[in-house]
Amino acid sequence: MGMSVMIIDDSLFMRNIMRGFMRDRGHSVVAEAASGIEALKKLHEVDPDIIVLDIILPDINGIDLLESILKTSPRAKVVVCSSLGQESVISKALESGASAFLQKPFTPEKVQEALDSLEA
């Protein structure tokens, strides 16, 4: 059974790639957002099972957005996805409530590993 997914990334290219990965695995992408403000607005309209969240957004730090998302949707499973792979960034994301961290550039296998970890 597929899950509903929201993708938050300012890069249309990255959203397209992630949307393809999710659809290939039987999940439905119910919303996409290119900014934090857009994401928060759409989050009130949809209640996705999984949120894929970039850290670098034009209007808000992804970690701050993660904390806002979890305040309004505490059961949300958020996969933080970023090219910033420093240990401190990964730790901060996980400490802030991210369910998983996905390093860009990612492979279909790494996306699957992150999704599998959500079900564990």
Backbone as CSV, one residue per row, in Angstrom:
resi,resn,N_x,N_y,N_z,CA_x,CA_y,CA_z,C_x,C_y,C_z
1,MET,0.848,-1.190,0.000,0.000,0.000,0.000,0.883,1.240,0.000
2,GLY,0.676,2.104,-0.971,1.493,3.304,-1.081,1.136,4.352,-0.047
3,MET,2.092,5.207,0.218,1.896,6.284,1.184,1.737,7.611,0.447
4,SER,1.141,8.582,1.135,1.031,9.917,0.548,2.281,10.715,0.934
5,VAL,2.766,11.479,-0.035,4.047,12.170,0.129,3.903,13.643,-0.232
6,MET,4.570,14.495,0.539,4.720,15.912,0.199,6.208,16.174,0.015
7,ILE,6.563,16.848,-1.075,7.969,17.154,-1.370,8.172,18.663,-1.239
8,ILE,9.121,19.049,-0.386,9.434,20.463,-0.185,10.889,20.686,-0.601
9,ASP,11.069,21.326,-1.751,12.405,21.600,-2.280,12.274,22.771,-3.242
10,ASP,13.183,23.734,-3.153,13.092,24.892,-4.050,13.513,24.557,-5.475
11,SER,14.128,23.409,-5.681,14.562,22.997,-7.010,13.490,22.133,-7.678
12,LEU,12.922,22.641,-8.778,11.937,21.875,-9.538,12.560,20.573,-10.036
13,PHE,13.822,20.632,-10.435,14.534,19.438,-10.894,14.539,18.357,-9.816
14,MET,14.867,18.749,-8.586,14.911,17.771,-7.488,13.511,17.253,-7.151
15,ARG,12.511,18.126,-7.201,11.136,17.682,-6.943,10.701,16.669,-8.003
16,ASN,11.068,16.926,-9.257,10.716,15.991,-10.336,11.368,14.630,-10.130
17,ILE,12.638,14.627,-9.748,13.349,13.361,-9.502,12.705,12.607,-8.345
18,MET,12.458,13.300,-7.233,11.873,12.650,-6.061,10.457,12.158,-6.376
19,ARG,9.682,12.953,-7.119,8.330,12.537,-7.492,8.396,11.225,-8.283
20,GLY,9.342,11.127,-9.205,9.512,9.898,-9.981,9.865,8.715,-9.102
21,PHE,10.789,8.918,-8.168,11.162,7.841,-7.243,9.944,7.362,-6.462
22,MET,9.183,8.308,-5.946,8.027,7.954,-5.117,6.960,7.219,-5.936
23,ARG,6.674,7.721,-7.108,5.663,7.075,-7.957,6.105,5.681,-8.373
24,ASP,7.404,5.523,-8.677,7.929,4.204,-9.053,7.738,3.187,-7.938
25,ARG,7.658,3.671,-6.706,7.498,2.785,-5.548,6.049,2.700,-5.075
26,GLY,5.136,3.247,-5.873,3.718,3.110,-5.571,3.158,4.130,-4.602
27,HIS,3.932,5.168,-4.306,3.451,6.220,-3.407,2.828,7.342,-4.234
28,SER,1.920,8.098,-3.624,1.312,9.215,-4.343,1.806,10.537,-3.771
29,VAL,2.277,11.396,-4.652,2.728,12.725,-4.252,1.489,13.614,-4.218
30,VAL,1.088,14.003,-3.019,-0.155,14.763,-2.842,0.080,16.269,-2.819
31,ALA,1.329,16.697,-2.639,1.639,18.129,-2.636,3.133,18.337,-2.844
32,GLU,3.439,19.497,-3.423,4.822,19.932,-3.587,4.888,21.398,-3.217
33,ALA,6.040,21.805,-2.710,6.231,23.212,-2.357,7.679,23.607,-2.636
34,ALA,7.850,24.862,-3.065,9.185,25.374,-3.376,9.719,26.292,-2.289
35,SER,8.893,26.557,-1.253,9.318,27.445,-0.163,8.660,26.994,1.134
36,GLY,9.163,27.532,2.223,8.595,27.201,3.522,7.175,27.712,3.685
37,ILE,6.928,28.939,3.233,5.580,29.515,3.351,4.584,28.690,2.547
38,GLU,4.967,28.337,1.318,4.098,27.509,0.477,3.858,26.151,1.137
39,ALA,4.904,25.590,1.733,4.789,24.281,2.387,3.800,24.333,3.550
40,LEU,3.899,25.344,4.389,3.009,25.449,5.545,1.555,25.635,5.115
41,LYS,1.335,26.412,4.040,-0.025,26.590,3.517,-0.583,25.253,3.021
42,LYS,0.220,24.522,2.257,-0.253,23.261,1.689,-0.422,22.190,2.755
43,LEU,0.357,22.282,3.810,0.276,21.293,4.877,-1.084,21.348,5.564
44,HIS,-1.723,22.513,5.524,-3.062,22.640,6.102,-4.116,21.994,5.209
45,GLU,-3.777,21.784,3.923,-4.717,21.196,2.969,-4.563,19.681,2.869
46,VAL,-3.353,19.206,3.072,-3.076,17.767,2.953,-2.443,17.274,4.248
47,ASP,-2.571,16.008,4.508,-1.964,15.413,5.698,-1.138,14.211,5.225
48,PRO,0.047,14.483,4.662,0.824,13.399,4.070,1.420,12.449,5.100
49,ASP,1.618,11.200,4.679,2.283,10.213,5.532,3.768,10.551,5.674
50,ILE,4.349,11.035,4.577,5.787,11.324,4.532,5.993,12.720,3.961
51,ILE,6.941,13.447,4.537,7.341,14.745,4.000,8.839,14.661,3.691
52,VAL,9.201,14.957,2.449,10.607,15.028,2.059,10.960,16.508,2.062
53,LEU,11.919,16.887,2.896,12.207,18.296,3.167,13.665,18.644,2.897
54,ASP,13.872,19.613,2.011,15.207,20.154,1.762,15.554,21.117,2.895
55,ILE,16.837,21.236,3.233,17.233,22.154,4.299,17.373,23.581,3.773
56,ILE,17.899,23.716,2.553,18.143,25.047,1.996,16.918,25.487,1.195
57,LEU,16.167,26.422,1.759,14.982,26.966,1.097,15.135,28.483,1.014
58,PRO,14.435,29.128,0.074,14.641,30.567,-0.117,14.152,31.449,1.028
59,ASP,13.191,30.972,1.816,12.580,31.850,2.809,12.728,31.401,4.255
60,ILE,13.173,30.172,4.476,13.291,29.673,5.845,14.312,28.537,5.865
61,ASN,14.989,28.407,6.987,15.902,27.284,7.166,15.056,26.017,7.320
62,GLY,15.452,24.956,6.628,14.692,23.714,6.666,14.543,23.118,8.056
63,ILE,15.535,23.321,8.918,15.446,22.808,10.290,14.338,23.550,11.041
64,ASP,14.258,24.866,10.851,13.188,25.640,11.483,11.828,25.200,10.951
65,LEU,11.764,24.947,9.645,10.518,24.491,9.041,10.140,23.110,9.581
66,LEU,11.135,22.244,9.736,10.905,20.913,10.315,10.232,21.044,11.684
67,GLU,10.760,21.922,12.516,10.196,22.107,13.857,8.764,22.630,13.783
68,SER,8.480,23.547,12.849,7.116,24.063,12.665,6.176,22.963,12.193
69,ILE,6.644,22.153,11.254,5.829,21.053,10.728,5.450,20.102,11.857
70,LEU,6.427,19.750,12.686,6.169,18.775,13.748,5.279,19.337,14.853
71,LYS,5.250,20.657,15.004,4.327,21.253,15.975,2.887,21.096,15.504
72,THR,2.665,21.278,14.199,1.301,21.189,13.667,0.919,19.760,13.288
73,SER,1.909,18.941,12.925,1.655,17.549,12.518,2.649,16.632,13.217
74,PRO,2.450,16.393,14.517,3.444,15.635,15.283,3.668,14.200,14.798
75,ARG,2.702,13.620,14.089,2.893,12.248,13.617,3.598,12.188,12.247
76,ALA,3.891,13.348,11.674,4.530,13.386,10.351,5.895,12.705,10.383
77,LYS,6.151,11.941,9.349,7.470,11.334,9.175,8.204,12.187,8.146
78,VAL,9.233,12.874,8.608,9.946,13.819,7.764,11.328,13.270,7.412
79,VAL,11.582,13.178,6.109,12.900,12.798,5.609,13.579,14.088,5.183
80,VAL,14.614,14.484,5.910,15.371,15.673,5.539,16.343,15.263,4.449
81,CYS,16.347,16.044,3.389,17.119,15.731,2.190,17.982,16.941,1.870
82,SER,19.303,16.788,1.895,20.154,17.952,1.676,21.507,17.583,1.114
83,SER,22.091,18.550,0.415,23.464,18.376,-0.050,24.444,18.700,1.069
84,LEU,23.937,19.317,2.145,24.770,19.600,3.318,24.893,18.313,4.126
85,GLY,26.007,17.625,3.990,26.154,16.332,4.633,27.015,16.334,5.877
86,GLN,27.354,17.535,6.393,28.182,17.577,7.586,27.459,16.894,8.740
87,GLU,28.224,16.237,9.571,27.672,15.508,10.717,26.806,16.412,11.585
88,SER,27.226,17.682,11.744,26.470,18.604,12.599,25.079,18.879,12.013
89,VAL,24.987,18.971,10.683,23.701,19.221,10.027,22.794,18.000,10.177
90,ILE,23.359,16.824,9.954,22.594,15.577,10.088,22.096,15.434,11.529
91,SER,22.981,15.655,12.492,22.610,15.539,13.906,21.510,16.516,14.271
92,LYS,21.635,17.763,13.824,20.635,18.787,14.141,19.275,18.391,13.562
93,ALA,19.266,17.880,12.330,18.011,17.462,11.695,17.358,16.338,12.495
94,LEU,18.135,15.340,12.868,17.592,14.197,13.607,17.163,14.604,15.018
95,GLU,17.951,15.462,15.669,17.589,15.948,17.010,16.305,16.771,16.968
96,SER,16.075,17.443,15.842,14.893,18.301,15.695,13.643,17.512,15.327
97,GLY,13.803,16.206,15.114,12.634,15.375,14.873,12.539,14.705,13.517
98,ALA,13.551,14.885,12.675,13.524,14.203,11.373,13.551,12.692,11.599
99,SER,12.800,11.973,10.787,12.766,10.513,10.880,13.939,9.872,10.159
100,ALA,14.482,10.580,9.158,15.609,10.060,8.382,16.315,11.225,7.695
101,PHE,17.559,10.988,7.256,18.334,11.999,6.535,18.799,11.373,5.230
102,LEU,18.602,12.093,4.139,18.976,11.615,2.814,19.956,12.605,2.199
103,GLN,21.157,12.136,1.907,22.217,12.985,1.353,22.045,13.130,-0.160
104,LYS,22.073,14.375,-0.658,22.086,14.621,-2.103,23.523,14.571,-2.582
105,PRO,23.806,14.115,-3.772,22.858,13.468,-4.682,22.542,12.067,-4.176
106,PHE,21.311,11.647,-4.382,20.896,10.347,-3.878,20.576,9.405,-5.026
107,THR,20.562,8.130,-4.684,20.242,7.084,-5.652,18.872,6.516,-5.290
108,PRO,18.238,5.815,-6.214,16.967,5.164,-5.868,17.109,4.250,-4.654
109,GLU,18.262,3.595,-4.524,18.494,2.691,-3.394,18.516,3.455,-2.072
110,LYS,19.150,4.628,-2.070,19.220,5.432,-0.845,17.836,5.965,-0.460
111,VAL,17.030,6.329,-1.458,15.664,6.776,-1.177,14.883,5.614,-0.552
112,GLN,15.055,4.406,-1.123,14.358,3.245,-0.595,14.797,2.934,0.836
113,GLU,16.106,3.049,1.097,16.612,2.829,2.461,15.954,3.788,3.445
114,ALA,15.845,5.068,3.048,15.224,6.070,3.928,13.759,5.717,4.167
115,LEU,13.050,5.308,3.107,11.635,4.943,3.253,11.483,3.697,4.134
116,ASP,12.368,2.722,3.936,12.338,1.509,4.747,12.563,1.838,6.219
117,SER,13.455,2.785,6.498,13.747,3.131,7.887,12.525,3.752,8.576
118,LEU,11.622,4.353,7.795,10.420,4.948,8.374,9.458,3.877,8.875
119,GLU,9.505,2.730,8.222,8.590,1.641,8.568,9.133,0.748,9.684
120,ALA,10.438,0.902,9.942,11.081,0.050,10.961,10.623,0.415,12.361
